[in-house]
């Protein structure tokens, strides 16, 4: 269901590299998108995917991105307010929180640690001291 709703979405005039980037991005985010789909309307899940792609495509280290710019990149300049509203709806949806994404990341990390232990590999973690 999630796969049909997101991956099969048509890519307008996408070049092969852009199309492959989109497919790879969906695959990379699939665990998070699947978890979000349990809590959010599929349109908000699609907005989350689109938002990540917009950020990756248009981010500028020195300049950053404004919410209104993200909205314009999401739906096009003529529909910037609607794009900004979609982002706002996603961020303020009461049925999910950052803990939803943290749980997916923790699960993936735990699986990786387990597979390294099974293979007899050392397991190392970077700790910057920010969390006690």
NUZADREN-301786 format. One line per 8 residues: number of its first residue (from 0); their letters; for each residue y negated, x negated, z negated of N, C-alpha, C. Coordinates in steps of 0.2 Angstrom, whole numbers, m for minus. Layout:
! NUZADREN-301786
NUM) A) Y/X/Z/Y/X/Z/Y/X/Z  ...
This chain:
! NUZADREN-301786
0) XXXXXXXX) 6/m4/0/0/0/0/m6/m4/0  m7/m9/m5/m12/m13/m5/m13/m18/1  m7/m20/4/m7/m24/10/m10/m20/16  m8/m14/17/m10/m10/22/m17/m8/22  m20/m7/16/m27/m5/15/m32/m11/16  m29/m17/15/m34/m23/15/m33/m27/21  m27/m30/22/m25/m34/27/m26/m31/34  m24/m25/35/m25/m22/42/m32/m20/44
8) XXXXXXXX) m36/m21/39/m43/m19/41/m46/m23/47  m48/m20/52/m50/m24/58/m56/m29/57  m55/m34/60/m60/m40/59/m64/m39/66  m70/m38/65/m75/m37/71/m76/m44/74  m74/m45/81/m76/m51/84/m74/m57/81  m69/m57/77/m67/m63/73/m64/m68/77  m66/m74/76/m63/m80/80/m56/m81/76  m52/m84/80/m45/m86/76/m46/m89/70
16) XXXXXXXX) m50/m94/69/m51/m98/63/m53/m93/57  m58/m89/59/m61/m84/54/m55/m79/52  m52/m77/57/m46/m72/55/m41/m75/51  m39/m81/52/m34/m85/48/m37/m86/41  m43/m87/40/m47/m88/34/m46/m82/30  m47/m76/33/m47/m70/30/m40/m68/27  m35/m70/32/m28/m68/30/m26/m73/24  m28/m79/24/m27/m84/19/m30/m82/12
24) XXXXXXXX) m36/m79/13/m40/m77/7/m37/m71/4  m34/m66/8/m31/m61/5/m24/m63/2  m21/m67/4/m15/m70/1/m16/m73/m5  m21/m77/m5/m23/m81/m11/m25/m76/m17  m29/m71/m15/m32/m66/m20/m27/m60/m21  m21/m60/m18/m17/m54/m19/m15/m53/m26  m13/m58/m30/m12/m56/m37/m17/m52/m41  m23/m55/m40/m29/m52/m43/m31/m45/m40
32) XXXXXXXX) m30/m44/m33/m32/m38/m30/m27/m33/m32  m20/m35/m32/m15/m30/m35/m17/m27/m42  m19/m32/m46/m20/m30/m53/m26/m25/m53  m31/m27/m49/m37/m23/m49/m36/m16/m46  m31/m16/m41/m29/m9/m38/m26/m5/m43  m23/m7/m49/m20/m3/m54/m26/0/m58  m32/m3/m58/m37/0/m62/m43/3/m58  m44/1/m52/m50/3/m48/m48/7/m42
40) XXXXXXXX) m52/11/m39/m52/14/m33/m51/9/m27  m47/10/m22/m45/5/m17/m52/2/m14  m57/7/m13/m63/5/m10/m67/m1/m14  m66/0/m21/m69/m5/m25/m65/m12/m24  m58/m11/m24/m54/m17/m23/m56/m21/m16  m57/m17/m11/m60/m19/m4/m66/m23/m5  m71/m20/m9/m77/m23/m10/m77/m29/m14  m72/m30/m19/m71/m36/m22/m69/m41/m17
48) XXXXXXXX) m64/m40/m13/m62/m45/m8/m68/m47/m3  m71/m42/m1/m77/m43/4/m82/m47/0  m83/m46/m6/m88/m50/m10/m86/m57/m11  m80/m58/m12/m78/m65/m13/m79/m69/m6  m77/m65/m1/m78/m68/6/m85/m70/8  m89/m65/6/m96/m66/7/m99/m72/3  m97/m73/m3/m99/m78/m7/m97/m85/m4  m90/m85/m2/m88/m91/0/m91/m93/7
56) XXXXXXXX) m93/m88/11/m96/m89/17/m103/m91/17  m107/m88/12/m114/m89/12/m117/m93/6  m113/m95/2/m115/m98/m4/m119/m105/m2  m124/m106/m6/m128/m112/m5/m129/m115/m12  m127/m121/m12/m127/m124/m19/m134/m125/m22  m139/m126/m18/m146/m127/m21/m150/m120/m21  m148/m116/m17/m152/m110/m17/m149/m104/m20  m142/m104/m21/m139/m98/m24/m139/m92/m19
64) XXXXXXXX) m137/m86/m22/m137/m80/m18/m140/m74/m23  m145/m70/m20/m147/m65/m24/m142/m59/m23  m142/m54/m28/m138/m48/m27/m140/m44/m21  m146/m44/m19/m148/m40/m13/m146/m44/m7  m146/m51/m7/m144/m54/m1/m136/m53/0  m132/m53/m6/m125/m52/m6/m124/m45/m3  m128/m40/m5/m128/m33/m2/m129/m33/6  m134/m37/8/m135/m37/15/m130/m41/19
72) XXXXXXXX) m127/m46/16/m121/m49/19/m115/m45/19  m114/m41/14/m108/m36/13/m108/m31/19  m114/m27/20/m114/m22/25/m119/m23/30  m122/m28/30/m127/m29/36/m134/m28/33  m139/m31/36/m146/m31/34/m149/m24/33  m147/m19/38/m150/m13/38/m147/m8/33  m141/m11/30/m138/m7/24/m138/m11/18  m142/m15/17/m142/m20/11/m143/m16/4
80) XXXXXXXX) m147/m10/4/m146/m7/m3/m139/m4/m4  m136/m1/1/m129/2/0/m125/m4/m2  m125/m10/1/m121/m15/m1/m122/m17/m8  m128/m18/m10/m130/m19/m17/m127/m14/m21  m127/m8/m20/m125/m2/m24/m117/m3/m24  m114/m5/m19/m106/m6/m19/m105/m11/m24  m108/m17/m24/m107/m22/m29/m108/m20/m36  m114/m16/m37/m115/m14/m43/m110/m9/m46
88) XXXXXXXX) m107/m5/m42/m102/0/m44/m96/m4/m46  m94/m9/m42/m88/m14/m44/m89/m17/m50  m95/m20/m51/m96/m24/m58/m97/m19/m64  m99/m13/m63/m100/m8/m68/m94/m3/m69  m89/m4/m65/m83/1/m66/m80/0/m73  m80/5/m76/m77/5/m83/m70/4/m84  m66/4/m79/m59/4/m79/m56/m3/m78  m60/m8/m78/m58/m15/m78/m63/m20/m81
96) XXXXXXXX) m61/m26/m83/m65/m31/m86/m63/m38/m84  m66/m43/m86/m65/m49/m84/m58/m51/m87  m56/m48/m92/m49/m49/m95/m43/m47/m90  m45/m42/m85/m40/m41/m80/m39/m47/m76  m44/m50/m74/m43/m56/m70/m40/m62/m74  m42/m63/m80/m40/m68/m84/m32/m67/m85  m30/m61/m86/m23/m60/m87/m19/m62/m81  m21/m61/m75/m18/m63/m69/m18/m71/m68
104) XXXXXXXX) m23/m74/m70/m24/m81/m70/m19/m84/m75  m19/m82/m81/m15/m84/m86/m7/m84/m84  m5/m78/m81/1/m77/m79/3/m82/m74  m1/m83/m69/0/m88/m63/1/m95/m66  m3/m97/m71/m3/m103/m74/3/m104/m78  5/m99/m82/12/m99/m86/18/m100/m81  18/m97/m76/23/m98/m71/23/m105/m68  18/m108/m67/17/m114/m64/20/m119/m70
112) XXXXXXXX) 18/m118/m76/20/m123/m81/28/m122/m82  30/m116/m82/38/m115/m82/41/m119/m76  39/m118/m70/42/m121/m65/42/m129/m65  36/m132/m68/36/m139/m69/41/m141/m74  41/m137/m80/46/m139/m85/53/m139/m82  55/m134/m78/62/m133/m75/63/m139/m70  58/m141/m67/59/m147/m62/59/m154/m66  58/m154/m73/57/m160/m77/51/m164/m76
120) XXXXXXXX) 46/m160/m73/39/m164/m72/35/m163/m78  31/m168/m79/26/m168/m85/21/m162/m83  19/m159/m89/14/m154/m88/7/m156/m91  2/m157/m88/m4/m159/m90/m10/m154/m90  m14/m154/m94/m20/m149/m94/m26/m152/m95  m32/m150/m91/m38/m153/m92/m42/m149/m98  m44/m152/m103/m47/m149/m108/m54/m152/m109  m59/m148/m108/m66/m151/m109/m69/m150/m116
128) XXXX) m65/m147/m120/m68/m145/m127/m72/m139/m128  m73/m135/m122/m78/m130/m123/m74/m124/m127  m68/m124/m127/m64/m118/m130/m60/m122/m136  m61/m119/m142/m58/m122/m148/m50/m121/m148
